[in-house]
Structures are given as structure tokens and as C-alpha cells.
Amino acid sequence: MPGVQTLVPVMLNHVHEGRLTLERFVGLTAHGPQRIYNIAGKGRIAVGYDGDLTLVSLAAKRTISDE
């Protein structure tokens, strides 16, 4: 997924600032692409699905720049 390096931190910033729930973030970044692109075995943590995970620290701070 292009832009995921900046998409995740920007969206998690919205979660942190209360503009987006964590559940909605998961829906948009995991369930949504799986549903839109009809990707089998993705988008959930469940038996029969691939074990793709992203671990983040909600306490970490980074600055995104154009460099």
C-alpha cells in the first residue's frame, strides 16, 4: 500500500487527538482494503487469516517532513 509510512502515523495522530477512534482506524486500514480489493485471508486476526501485524507505540513522537 503506497504511503503507508506516513498514513499510519498521521492517522494515529488523529486517534490521539480524538478525531478518530482506534477501532475506526483499524477498519480503515485493515478491513477496508481487504473488502475493497477482495483480498482473501487478510484484514483480520482470526483462524485462517494471514498473521500480518503492525506494532506501534502510541507514546512515540516523530516529525514527518518533506525530506
TISETOR-182724 format. One record per residue: residue in one letter; y, z, x of N, C-alpha, C in turn. Coordinates in steps of 0.001 Angstrom, whole numbers, plus 524288, in hexadecimal, padded with zeros to 5 digits. Layout:
! TISETOR-182724
ROKOL zaba  n_yy  n_zz  n_xx ca_yy ca_zz ca_xx  c_yy  c_zz  c_xx
ROKOL    A     Y     Z     X     Y     Z     X     Y     Z     X
...
This chain:
! TISETOR-182724
ROKOL zaba  n_yy  n_zz  n_xx ca_yy ca_zz ca_xx  c_yy  c_zz  c_xx
ROKOL    M 7FB6D 80000 80357 80000 80000 80000 804D3 80000 80386
ROKOL    P 807F3 7FBDD 8037F 80C9A 7FB9A 806CC 8107D 7FFE6 8057F
ROKOL    G 812EA 80213 8097F 816F8 805F1 808BD 81519 80B72 807BD
ROKOL    V 80FF4 80C53 8081E 80DEA 81186 806EE 81009 815A5 80AAA
ROKOL    Q 81187 81401 80F7C 813A9 817B5 81348 818B1 81A32 81145
ROKOL    T 81BBC 81752 80E40 8208F 81985 80C18 81FF9 81B01 8065C
ROKOL    L 81C8D 81871 80387 81BD1 819A1 7FDF7 81A29 81F46 7FD23
ROKOL    V 81648 8210E 80003 81440 82655 7FF43 81868 82A76 80064
ROKOL    P 81B1C 82A59 804D6 81F10 82E60 805B6 8238B 82E38 801C2
ROKOL    V 82545 82993 8004C 82994 8292D 7FC86 827E3 82B50 7F739
ROKOL    M 8233D 829D9 7F57A 82150 82BBE 7F06C 8205F 8319E 7F091
ROKOL    L 81E54 833A0 7F4E7 81D82 8394E 7F54C 822B6 83C3A 7F56D
ROKOL    N 826CB 839BF 7F76B 82BF9 83C1B 7F726 82DB1 83C9D 7F171
ROKOL    H 82C82 838B0 7EE51 82DA9 838FD 7E8B1 82A96 83D6D 7E624
ROKOL    V 825B2 83E27 7E7CC 8228B 84287 7E5D4 8252E 847AA 7E753
ROKOL    H 826A4 8481E 7EC3F 82917 84CE5 7EE2D 82E1B 84E32 7EB3D
ROKOL    E 8311A 84A2F 7E9EB 83619 84AFD 7E743 83599 84B3D 7E154
ROKOL    G 830C3 84B12 7DF61 82FD2 84BCE 7D9D6 830A5 8470E 7D661
ROKOL    R 83164 84280 7D8AE 8322A 83DB9 7D5A0 82D04 83B1E 7D427
ROKOL    L 828C5 83CED 7D67A 823A1 83A9C 7D5AE 81FA1 83EED 7D64A
ROKOL    T 81BB2 83F14 7D2DF 8179B 842FF 7D389 8139F 84115 7D780
ROKOL    L 810DB 844B1 7D9DD 80CCD 8433D 7DD9B 80889 84017 7DADA
ROKOL    E 8074F 84189 7D613 80356 83EB0 7D314 80500 83905 7D222
ROKOL    R 809FF 83835 7D0D7 80BE9 832E7 7CFF6 80BE5 82FCD 7D50A
ROKOL    F 80D39 8324D 7D95D 80D06 82FC5 7DE80 8077D 82DCC 7DFA1
ROKOL    V 80399 83128 7DEAD 7FE23 82F8E 7DF7C 7FCCB 82AFB 7DBEF
ROKOL    G 7FE7B 82B44 7D71F 7FD74 826FC 7D37F 7FFCA 821DA 7D548
ROKOL    L 80490 8220F 7D730 80734 81D4F 7D8F2 804EA 81B18 7DDF0
ROKOL    T 8032E 81E71 7E178 8016B 81C96 7E698 7FB84 81BF0 7E717
ROKOL    A 7F885 81E39 7E3A0 7F2C7 81DC9 7E3F4 7F089 81B01 7DF33
ROKOL    H 7F157 81D4C 7DAA9 7EF0B 81B0A 7D5EA 7F193 815D9 7D471
ROKOL    G 7F6BD 8157E 7D510 7F991 810BE 7D390 7F7BC 80BDA 7D669
ROKOL    P 7F7D5 80BD1 7DBA4 7F601 80724 7DE74 7F049 805D3 7DD42
ROKOL    Q 7ED08 809D5 7DCAF 7E789 808E1 7DB61 7E721 8060D 7D628
ROKOL    R 7EA2E 807BE 7D268 7EA09 80569 7CD31 7EC70 7FFEC 7CD38
ROKOL    I 7F0FB 7FF56 7CFAC 7F3BB 7FA4E 7CFAF 7F09A 7F618 7D27D
ROKOL    Y 7EE60 7F77C 7D70B 7EB84 7F3A1 7DA2A 7E5A8 7F3AD 7D917
ROKOL    N 7E3EB 7F6FF 7D569 7DE6D 7F749 7D3E6 7DADC 7F80B 7D8A5
ROKOL    I 7DC20 7FC04 7DBCF 7D938 7FD1B 7E091 7D4E8 80105 7DF4B
ROKOL    A 7D012 7FF5A 7DFCB 7CBA1 802BD 7DE92 7CB10 8070F 7E2A1
ROKOL    G 7C9CF 80BC2 7E0D6 7C890 8100C 7E45B 7CD3B 81272 7E721
ROKOL    K 7D1F1 811A9 7E520 7D6B1 813C5 7E78A 7D9DB 816B5 7E373
ROKOL    G 7DDAE 819C8 7E547 7E176 81C22 7E1C9 7E018 82177 7DF9C
ROKOL    R 7DBA6 82397 7E0F7 7DA00 828B1 7DEFE 7D6C8 82B85 7E326
ROKOL    I 7D699 830A0 7E2A5 7D2F6 833AD 7E5C8 7CE9F 8353F 7E20D
ROKOL    A 7CA61 83240 7E237 7C607 83317 7DEA2 7C11D 830A5 7E0EE
ROKOL    V 7BCAF 83249 7DEEE 7B7AF 83017 7E09A 7B7C7 82A36 7DF8F
ROKOL    G 7B62A 8272D 7E386 7B5FD 82185 7E30A 7BAEA 81EBF 7E4D6
ROKOL    Y 7BEFE 821A9 7E611 7C3DD 81F63 7E7FE 7C43A 82024 7EDE3
ROKOL    D 7C703 81C8C 7F082 7C7E9 81D0F 7F620 7CB0D 82201 7F72B
ROKOL    G 7CA2C 82461 7FBA7 7CCD3 82939 7FD0E 7D1E3 82851 80006
ROKOL    D 7D551 8251C 7FDEB 7DA5E 82417 80073 7DE28 8287A 7FF14
ROKOL    L 7E01F 82B33 80305 7E3B5 82F86 80225 7E870 82F0E 805AE
ROKOL    T 7ECD0 83106 803D3 7F176 83198 8070A 7F2F7 83752 806E2
ROKOL    L 7F346 839BB 80B68 7F4D7 83F38 80BBB 7FA79 83F78 80D83
ROKOL    V 7FD8E 842A1 80AD1 80310 84327 80C33 8048D 848E7 80C48
ROKOL    S 808A7 84A01 80F10 80AFC 84F34 80EFE 8100B 84ECC 80BEB
ROKOL    L 8103D 8516B 80779 814F9 85149 80456 8196C 85448 806E9
ROKOL    A 8182F 8573D 80B01 81C39 85A2C 80DCF 81E7D 8570F 81266
ROKOL    A 81BF1 852D5 81401 81DCA 84FB8 81877 822CD 84CDC 81707
ROKOL    K 8262A 84C25 81ADF 82B14 84948 81A05 82B67 844D6 81DF1
ROKOL    R 82CD0 8403A 81C0A 82D76 83B9D 81F4F 8323B 838AE 81D6C
ROKOL    T 834BC 835DC 820E8 8390F 83281 81F85 83741 82CE3 81FF2
ROKOL    I 837F7 829EC 81BD3 8368E 82460 81BD6 83B7E 82150 81D23
ROKOL    S 83B1B 81E20 82135 83F99 81B02 822D0 83E0B 81548 82310
ROKOL    D 841C6 811F5 82412 840AC 80C58 82457 83EF5 80A8D 829C2
ROKOL    E 83DFD 80E3D 82D45 83C74 80CCA 832A9 836DE 80B0A 832DF
